[in-house]
């Protein structure tokens, strides 16, 4: 988990202007989610993590709907 947490933090630091959204089945792993959120809090980075929509494939269609509704707004 330490390696994956470090990789994610390295990516986060390369894009300080982008929001951090933790989503997908990998974040069902409580150890990874805990390590990463602690590290992000320590770096004072705001992040978003879903809690009302299933984090795994059950919430996949929500992201697809969001994309379709917003793809022409860029």
VMD Tcl script that draws the C-alpha trace (Angstrom):
set ca {
  {0.00 0.00 0.00}
  {2.81 2.42 0.72}
  {3.98 2.29 -2.89}
  {0.51 2.89 -4.30}
  {-0.08 5.74 -1.86}
  {3.23 7.34 -2.89}
  {2.40 6.99 -6.60}
  {-0.96 8.69 -6.10}
  {0.62 11.48 -4.04}
  {3.26 12.03 -6.74}
  {0.51 12.44 -9.33}
  {-1.47 14.76 -7.04}
  {1.58 17.00 -6.59}
  {2.08 17.29 -10.36}
  {-1.43 18.72 -10.78}
  {-2.06 21.05 -7.83}
  {-4.81 22.93 -9.70}
  {-6.99 19.85 -10.24}
  {-9.51 18.51 -7.74}
  {-8.75 15.17 -6.11}
  {-11.55 12.65 -6.47}
  {-11.06 9.24 -4.89}
  {-13.37 6.81 -6.59}
  {-13.50 3.29 -7.92}
  {-13.22 -0.18 -6.51}
  {-9.60 0.26 -5.39}
  {-10.82 2.59 -2.64}
  {-12.86 -0.22 -1.12}
  {-9.47 -1.15 0.32}
  {-9.69 0.54 3.73}
  {-5.93 0.50 4.31}
  {-5.23 2.33 1.05}
  {-8.07 4.79 1.57}
  {-6.95 5.51 5.12}
  {-3.27 5.98 4.22}
  {-4.07 8.23 1.31}
  {-6.61 10.42 3.09}
  {-4.22 10.87 6.03}
  {-1.44 11.88 3.64}
  {-3.72 14.29 1.77}
  {-4.86 15.87 5.04}
  {-1.22 16.23 6.09}
  {-0.49 18.03 2.79}
  {-3.60 20.17 3.36}
  {-5.14 19.02 0.07}
  {-8.88 18.91 -0.28}
  {-10.29 15.69 -1.71}
  {-13.67 14.21 -2.51}
  {-14.79 10.68 -1.78}
  {-18.26 9.40 -2.40}
  {-20.33 8.13 0.49}
  {-23.88 7.94 -0.88}
  {-23.16 6.23 -4.19}
  {-21.51 2.79 -4.27}
  {-17.76 3.20 -4.73}
  {-17.49 0.17 -6.99}
  {-19.27 -0.66 -10.26}
  {-22.63 0.20 -8.73}
  {-21.75 3.89 -9.13}
  {-20.21 3.59 -12.58}
  {-23.31 4.75 -14.44}
  {-23.38 7.98 -12.41}
  {-20.00 8.98 -13.84}
  {-21.17 8.10 -17.33}
  {-24.27 10.24 -16.92}
  {-22.20 13.15 -15.60}
  {-19.87 12.91 -18.59}
  {-22.69 12.91 -21.12}
  {-24.39 15.87 -19.48}
  {-21.19 17.92 -19.31}
  {-19.08 16.91 -22.32}
  {-20.15 19.90 -24.44}
  {-19.51 22.47 -21.69}
  {-15.71 22.39 -22.09}
}
mol new
graphics top color blue
foreach p $ca { graphics top sphere $p radius 0.5 }
foreach p [lrange $ca 0 end-1] q [lrange $ca 1 end] { graphics top cylinder $p $q radius 0.2 }
display resetview
